[in-house]
Amino acid sequence: MVGLIAVASLAGLAVRPAADNNTGSADYVIVAASAGLRWDDLDPQRTPTLWQEATKGSIGWLSVRSAMRVTCPSDGWLTLGAGNYAAWPRRATGSRCDPAGPALTQPDDIGANLTEQRSVVQNNQDRLPYGAVPGALAESVRCTYAFGPPAAMAAARPFGRVDKYRPSLPADPAGLLTQCNLSVVDLGTVSGSGDQRQQAVRAADATLARVVAARPPRSLLLIAGVSDTERPARLHVAIAEGDGWNGGWLTSAGTGRDGYLQLIDLAPTVLTALGRPAPEKLFAGRPATVVEDRPADVADAMLGVHNADQRALAQNAVAGIFFKVLAGLQILLFLLAVPVMVRARRHTGPRGPALPPARLVAVLELALIAAALAIPAALLADATPWWRFGHPAWVFGGVTGLFIVIGTALVRFAPRYGRTLWPMGAVAAIGALVVGLDLLTGAQLQLNGVAGYSAVFGGRYAGVGGVGLGVFVTGLLVLAGSLAQWVTKQWRPVVVVLLGGIGVVVVGSPYMGADPVGAIAVTAGVCVAAAITTGGWLTFPRFAWAALAGLAVTIAFAVVDLRRPAADQGIVGRLLTELGNGTAGPAMQRTATANGQALLDSPLTILAIAGVLMLAFCQFSPWGGLNRLFGLHPALRAAGAGVTVATLIAGVLNGSALTVAGAAAAAAVPTAVLTALRVLQHAADRTRPEGETDGPGGPGLREPEPTASPVRGV
């Protein structure tokens, strides 16, 4: 079994898609950027130059994540020049960002000095966990030319020098764009709404028209919206036009998703196009590449039903509401279930409390099933364009509710509904099936989905997210535990390993889950479940075998990953490489910081805590029923242990704290309560010899009939 898991994991994780490195070559790179520029600002009539460049070049959605939660213009320009998550020191702001206005001096008529650059570099090194060095891009090229104060922030070297500088782009910049192999042009800030925004966009387009007219041959033009200008965060414009960048989607190894790019990817893209090596240990981004099969019409590709920015904006607003409502409803449901469970167990004497009405129990069971199906239903709801309506939260809630009703009906009206383990196994199968099919089809339901992840925040762009991982692992292991009860004891570990091995491959495969850390965590959970599925406790020999399997998978994947080029390595390979060269400290600090933020900010933390408290009640109270459930069905106890191990490891190592465990609790605890309730209802059942009555404390709570008094003298 250990060998099976190790081989299956390695087979799924070792193969990665071949990267398309058709990035062309250039003698010059021109970065024309604007703070706040979004795809819905572009129009064939209002912005003809931007529209033409988008039509001719390669395009994508740009995530402008920086070291700050909201990337203001100063942060965006600085991140562009650092090739890593950077931030300009500033005080906390409200809903709007201040424009980028660095202090500049011009001691000569050639370049300029960024007076605060040294302190900015020091601040990013000492106070932020990303190890960013503002100016790393400028240090990697021969010469930089900046047009505009914001552009100087991206073109300055770490000590503040901008090689060549002009306060603005001249009316006729002919000849200027060939003086340095990297030119950075500020197209102006696009902010506000209505006429004010349209005027700013027209001005940016007019500036870009001068750049296009003066650009030299064999040049690459990168157009980007480098930051937000107000809350909430948005997706922005990314266009690359030049030799090798004619049509297609922009992507990178950092996103793994066609049509999506990060701001930190622009700096390595510049160096790759110029044939320059990237600075070691400084860049966090990956060079952009081109993927074909993009619609020729820009409007079809980026707007309308494919408007990822609009969908991500709606997702950001609705996700918080959904999980808060789900946490509140599940907590309320658990509180209502407690008195029913207390009354469900028949009393040992003739005067015990009355049993709960059968109709009440039936309604409670349906409510528990519906609660467990909420997250899979939310994933299915993301297949509909709910975000395009005027009240997206209500539309999403209605569609999710419809899928919950359909799923509950499928479970309820199945012929085997009366079986004790059927609701738990059926709900687990539905959850695993929904997430598994989504991963097999490219994880389209999770990208910018309420129960998935948002491309705006830049944590993940492809594969399985924390919520999906929790539901998928829980579904597979609980289903495996339910099915294992149908076979003899010696075959139960095989059932768990077969289903768990499928889960490891699906989670770790770069074509599906693309989460090697999650795959290692799932391996550990599967091994623990397999070790105790026949009964008994997690003894040291069992733990040793489980640890050996997890270690085998980790080592095998690490060996394969370390042999890849640094740009193609996964998270395990990068972590080991960083440990080897002494740069793993910032990565560990980032993970710890992310865990702290997720622990405090995510409603799934509340779901995880509520689930643990409810299971503790069911486990340790005399009327909880969970001990009896595990005694009758040891494979379910094994599944619960495996889920706990897998979700906690995955959450901590991926920097999401209890997010994975919270999703697992939301999917499994309601049906665990339902199953414990059913076991309680049959706790006093026994097989009666023929001719005997129930007796005191039996199912009927009937006392034996009195016998006749003895006759005196007989």
N, C-alpha and C positions, 0 to 999 in steps of 0.2 A: 504493500500500500504506500509506503514511503517512497519507493522508487517510482510508482505510478504518478504520484503527485509531482515529484521532482521533474520527471521527463515531460509530463504534460505542461507543466509551467514553463519549462525551458523552451519547449516547442512553440508555445504561444508568445513568449516574450522575446525570443532571440530574433525573430523576423521583423524587420521594420520596412515600411514603404521606401522605395528608392526616391530620393529627393531630386527634384527637377532644378538643376543649377544653371538653367539657360538664362543667365543674367546679362549676357553680352559684355562688351568692353567699352570703355569710354576714356577719353583724354581729359575731359572736364565733367564735373558734376555741379549742377546748380540746384540748390534747395530753395524753393520759393514757398514760404510758409505764412500762414495767417492764424492768429489766435481766434478760435471760435468758428472757423469755417466748417459747415456741415453740408451733407449731400442735398438736403432739401433747400439749400440756398442757391443751388445751380439751376440754370434755366437756359434753353437754347437762345432765347432772345435777350434776356437780361445779362447773361454771362457767357457770351459766345466763345471767348477764348478758353475758359475753364471747360466748357462743354466739348469743345473741339479736342482739347488735350485728353479729356476723359474718353472720348470716342476712339481716338487713335492709340492711346496708351493702355497700360494695365492698371486696374483699379481695385480698390478694396475699402473695407471699413477700418478705420484707425482707432485703436484704443489708446487714449492719451494718459494712461495710468503713470503716475510719478510716485515720489516718496510721500506725497500728501494725499489725503482722501479725495479732495477736489483739486485738480490740476489747474492752477491759475496760470496766466500767461508767463510770468517769470519762471514758474516751475517747468512749464512745457519747453521753453527755449533752452533752459539749463539742461534738462533731461536729453534734449536733442543733441547737445554738444558733449554730454557725458557718455551716451550709449548705455546708460544705467539709470535706475530710479533715483532722481536727484530732486532737491527742493531749494528754493531761494528763501532765506530766513525772512519770516514775516509774522506778524501777529495774527491771531484768529480773526477771520473776517466774517461778514454776514453772508447773505445770499449771493452777493456780487463780488467779483474779483477786481482788484486794482490793475490798471494797465501796467505793462512792463516798462519801467523807466529807470534803467541802471545809471549810476553816476559814471560819466565818461570824461576823460581828458585827452586832448590831442596835442602832444608836445611837438609834433611835426605835421607836415601836410600829407603824410603817407598812411600811417596807422592810427591806433588809439589804444588807450589803456582803460581797462575796467577796474576802477579803483577798489571795489569791494571783493574782487575775485579771490584773493588769498583767504580772506576770512570765510567766504562762501565755501571754498574747498575744505577748509578746516572744519567747518560746521558739518558738512556732509560726511567727513571722515570720522568725527568724534561723536556726533549725536544721532546719526541715522544708521540703521542696520544694513545698509545695502553696499557699502564700500565704494560708492560712486566717486569719481574724480571729474568734476566739471572741467572741460577743456581737453579731455582725452582724445576726442575726435580731431581737434586742431593740431595736437601734438603728433598725430599719426599721418599728417599730410605735409606736403612741401610748403604750402602757402594757403592762407584763407583770405577772402575778401568779403566784408560784411557791408550791407547796405541797410542802414537804419539801426537805432539803438537796440531794439529787441534782437535783431540778427547778430549784433556784437556779442550777446550773451552766449550764443551757440558757437560763434567763431573764435572766441577768445581762448588763449592757452591757459593752463592752470595758474600761471603767475599773472594773468590779466592782459597780456599783450594781444591785440588784434593786428595781424600783419598789415592789412590794408582796410581802410574804412572810409565810408561816405555816409553822411547823415540820412540820405535818401537816394533812391535810384534816379539818376539823371533822365531827362526826357529822351536822350539818345545815348544809351549805354554801350554803343558799338565799340568793341575793342576792350572794354573793361572786364568782360566776363572771361577773357582769355589770359588775364594777368596772373591768376591763381588757378590751381586745379580744383579748388573748392570755393564756390561762391554761395553766400547765404543772403537771401533777399527777404525783407519784411514786406508782405503784401498789405499790412494794416490789420487792425483788430476789427472783427465782426461781432457785434453784440447788440443787445436790445431786441426790438421787434418792429414790425411794420415798416414804414418809410425809412426810418433811421437805419435799420438793418439792411434794407435793399440798397440804400446809398453806399453803405460800407462795402457791400458785396460788389457793386459796380466799380467802386474805386479799386478794389483788389483785382478785379478782372482787367481793368485798364493797365494797372501796373504789370500784371502778368503778360499782357499783350506786348509791352515794351521788352520784357525779358525774352519772349519767344522770338521777336523780330531780331534781337541782337545775339541770340545764343550761337555759339560756334559749332562747326561740324564735329561729329563724334563726341557729342555731349549727352549726358543723361540729365533729364529734368525731373526732379522730385517735387511734387506739390502736396502740401500737408496742412491740415488744421491741427496745430500743435498743442492746443489746450482748450479748456472750457473758459467761459467768461462769467458764468453764473452757475448756481446750483439748480437742478441736480446734474450729475456728470452725464455726458453724451458720447456717442460715437461720431467720428469726424472723417473728413475727406483724406484719401490717400491715392495719389496718381503717380505712376512712373511712366515716362515717355522717352523713348530713345531706341537705339539699336538693341534688339533683343527684348524689348518691352512693348511690343506691338500687339495689343489686345490681351485677353486673358485676365484671370484673377490674380491678385497679389496674395501671397501667403508666406509663411516662414516656418522653420522647425520649431520656433517658440510658441506658435499658436496651433499648428497642426490642423488648421481649418481653412479650406479654400475661401478666399475673399476677406480674410481677417489678418491684420497686421498690428504690431505694437509700435508705439513711438520709439522705444528703445531699439527697434529693428532698423531704424533709418541710418544710424551711424555705421553699423557693420555693413549695410548695403552700400553706402558711399565708398567705403574702403574696398569692398569686393569689386565694385564697378571700376575703380581706379587701379585695381591690381595691387593694392597695398595690404600688408599683414595687419591683422587686428591686434591691439595691445593686449598682452597677456594679463589675465586676472582682473581686467577692468570692465569689459563690456558684458552686459547681461543679455543683450539682444542677439538675434541671429539674422544673417543676411536674408533679404526678401528673395523669393523665387516667383516664377510665373506658372500658373496652371491654366490649361485651356478650357474650352466649353463655356465661355462667358457669353451671355446674350449680347448681340451687336448694339442694341439700343440701350443707352445708359439709363433711361427711365425704367425700362423693363428690368434691368439688373439691380438698381439701387433704390428705386422708389416704389410706390404702390404696395402690392402685397408682399414685396421683398424688402420693405423698409425696415432694416434691422435696428436702426436708431429709434424709430417710433415704437417698435416692439420692446426693445430693451428699456425704454423710458416707462412704458406701461408695466413691464415686469417688475421694475424696481418699486413701483408704487403698490402693486397688488400683492407681491410676495410677502411683505411684512404683515399685511392684513390677513392673508390666508393662514399663515402659520400661527399668528396670535389667536385667531378665531379657532383654529384646530386645537391648539393647546388648551384654550378655555373650555371648549366643548368636551374634550377627552377628560379633563379634570372633573368637570361636572358629572360626566357619565360614570366615572369611577366612584365619586361620592354617592351617587344614586345606587350603584351596584352593591355597595358594602352592606346596607341593611337587608337586601335581597339575599346575599350570600349567607348572612348570619341566620336568616330564617330557613334557608334551603336545606341545611343539614338537620335531619330528624333527631329529635331529642332522645336521650337515653331513658327517659322516664315517661310515664303516661300523661304528664301535664306540661309538655314542651310547647313552645310557641307554634302557632299555626303556620303551616307551610305557605309560601307566597303563592298567589293565584297563578294558575298556568298561563293565563293570558298575559299577566305582567311579565313572567319569565320569557315568554315568546317575544314580546315587544323589546325587552332588554337585550335579548340575543340578536335581534335584527339591528338594534342601535349599535351594538358592539361590532357587528360585522361591517356596518356602514362606516364606522369610525376607522376601522383597520384598512378600508379600501379608499380612504380620502386621498392619500398621496398618489397611488396608481391612477385614480380618477383624474387628479390634477395634471398628471403627465399626459394622459389622453386628451384632456381639454386643451393642452397646448398645441394639438394638431389642428385646432380651429382658429380662425383669425379673430379671436375675441378682442384683441388689442386695437382693432381698427374702429371700434364703436365708440360712441360718445361717452358711455359709462362702462369702461372696460371691467371694473371690479364686479359690477352686478352681472355682466354678461359671463365673465369667467366663473363666478359663483354658480350661476344657473346651469352652465354646461357641466361643471364639475358635479353638481348635485344630480344631474341627469345620469351621468356615468356611474355615480355611486348607487343610484336606484337600480340601474341595469345590473351592475355587478352583484348587489345584494340579492336581487331576484334570481340570478343564476345560481347562487349558492343555496338560497332558500328552497327553490323548487327542484333541486336535484334529487333523484331517488334516494340517495344515501344521506340526506340531510340529518336524519335521526341518529346516525352513528356519532359516537362521542367525539372522535377526532376529525370528522369531515369538515366542519366549518373552518377549523384552524388550517388544515391541509389545503383546502380549496382556496382560501384567502391568500395563503402563502404562495400557492401556484400562480394565482392571478398576478400578484405583485412581481414575482420573478419573471413571468412571461412578458408583462408589459415592459419592464426595464430591459430584459434580454432582447426582445424584438427591436426596441429602440436602438440599442447598441449595434445590433446586426445591420441596421439600416442607416448608420451614420450618426446616431445620437441627435437627430434633428429635434426631438421633443425636449431635450434638456438645454440646448443652446438658447439663451434668452427666454427660458421657460420659467414659470413660477416655481415649479418643483425641480428646477435644474440650476443653471448658473448663468450669470450675466457677463457678456463680453465687455461691458463697460468697465467692470472692476478688475479685469485682467487676471483673475486667479486661474481660470481654465477656459479654454475655447473649444475643446473637443473631448470626446470620450465620456466617461461616467463621472458625474459630480458626487459630492458628499451625500446628498439626499438620495440620489439614485443608487449609490453603492450600499447605503444602509438598507434600503428596501430590497435590493437584489440579493444581498448576502443573507438577510433574514429569511426571505422567501425560499431560497435554495436549501438552507440548512433546516428550517422548520419542515419544509416539504420532505426532505430526506429523512428527518426524524419520524414523521408520520408514516412514510412508506416503509421505513425499517421495522415498524411494529408488525408489519404483515409477514415478515420472513422470520426464519429461525435465528436464534441468537448469534450463531457463528457467521451468518451472512449480513448482519446489520452493518458492520464497519464497511463492507464492500459497497453497500448502497450509499452510505454517506460519502465515501471517497469518490465514487463515480460522479455523483451530482456535484460534490464540492470541487472535483477536478475540472469539470466543465466551467464552474464559476471562476476558478483561478485563471483559466485560459481566456475566458471572455473578458474578465476585468483587466488582465495584463496585456492582451493583444493590442498592438498599435493600431490595428484596423478597427477595433471595437472599443474596449474600455480605456485603453491607453493610460493605465494607472499602475505602474509596476509596484509602487509602494502598497497600493491597495491589494495587489495580487499576493504580495508577501504576507500581508495581514490576513487575507482570506485563507492562505495556506495554513497559517498558524491556527486559525479557528477551525478549519476542517480537520486538522490533525488532532486537536483537543477533542472535538466531537467524536471522531472515529475511535479515539482511545477509550472513551467511557460509554460508548453507545450500547455495549453489552451489559452494562450495570456496574456497580461498584463505584469507587472513588478515583480521582486523578492521582494515582500513586506515582512514586518517583520513576519507576521504569516506564510507565505510560507517558509521563511528562518528558522523559529523556527521548523517547522515540518521536514524540510530537515535535520537540525542539530540534531534533536531528533533521526531520523533514523540512521544517521551515528554514533551517540553516542551509540545507542542500539547495533549496530553491534560490535563496538569496545569493549564495556563492556562485551558483551556475549562471545566474543572470548577470551578476557583477562581472564575472570573467568575460562573458560575451560583450557586455556593454563597454568595458574598459578598452577593448580592442578596436572600438569604433573611433572615427575622428571626433575631436572634442566638440565640434559643432553638431554632431549627430547623437551624442550621448544622451541617455535618459537621466532621470533624476538620481537613480542609484549610482550610475557611473560618474555623474558630475559631483555627487557628494563624496565619493571615494577619492576622486581626483583632487577635490578641494582639501580633503583631509591630508592627502599626500603632500600637497604644496603649501599647507599651512594657511589656507584662506577659507576654511570651513566655519570660522567663528561668526562672520556676518550671516551666513545661511542659517546657522543654529539660532542666532539671535532673532532673525526674521521669523522663524518657525515659532519660537517662544512668544514673540509679540503677537503673531497671528492667532495663536491659541488663546492668549489672554483676551484679545478683542472678540473672537468668536464666542468665547465662554460668556462674556458679559452682554453681547449685543444680540445673539441669536435666540429667537423664541424656541428653537429646538432644544436648547439647554433646559428650558422649563419642561418640555415633553420628556426628556431623558430622566430628569429628577422625578417627575410625576410617575413615570413608568416604574422606576426603581422602588418608590414608596408603595405603589400598588402591589407590585410583586412581593415586597417584603411583608405586606399585610397578608397576602395569600399564602406566603410561605410559613410565617411564624405564628399566626393566630390559629387557635384550635378549629375555627370554622372557615379557614382560608381555602383549604382544598388542594393547594399546590403540592404539598408533600405527598398526599395520596395520589395525585395525578402522576407525579414523577415516579412513585413507587410502582404504579401499574404500567407506566409507559417510560421506561428508563431512556429510550432513544430520544424522547423529547427533552429530558433533562440534559442530555448530551448536546442536543441542538442549541438549547439555551446557553450552555457554557461556551460553545463555539461561537455563537453570535456575539456574546459579550467580549470575548477575546479579540475577535476580528474587528469589531467596530471601534473598540477603544484604541487598538494599535493604529488602525487606519486614520482615525481622527487626530490623534496626537502627532503622528509622523507627517501627516499632510497639512498640519497647521489649522485644522478646523475644530479642534477641541471635541465637544460633545455633539457636533452636528450629525455625524454618521450614526452615533448611538441614539440620538433623539429621533432620527428617521426610523431606525430599527424599532425603537420602543413604540412609536406611533403605529407601525405596521403589525407588531407582534403582541403587544401587551393586551389590547382589547380581546383578541381571540384566545389568549391564554386565560383571561378572566372568564370568558364564556365557557371554555373547556373545563376549568376548575369548578364552575357553577354546575355543570352537568355531572361531574364526578360527585359533588356534594349531594346532589339529588338522589344518587344511587348509593350513598355511603352505607345505608342500613340494609341494602338488599342482601339476601342470602338464599341459598337453595334449600328448600324445606323438604324433609322426607315426607312421603305421601301420608296424608292423614293428620299432619300436624298443623296447628294454627301459627299465626305470626308471633304471638307472645308479646310481653312488654317491650316497648322500644322498637318493635318491628315496624315494617312499612305502614301497617294499618293502625298502629298504636292501640291495639285492642288488648284488654286484660283477659286472662284465662277465665273460663266459666267456673263459678264456685262448686266444689264437690259437696255431696250430702253429708250431714253430720252423722257421726256413728251412733248407732242405737244402743242405749244403755242396756247393759247386761248381755250383749251379744259378744 
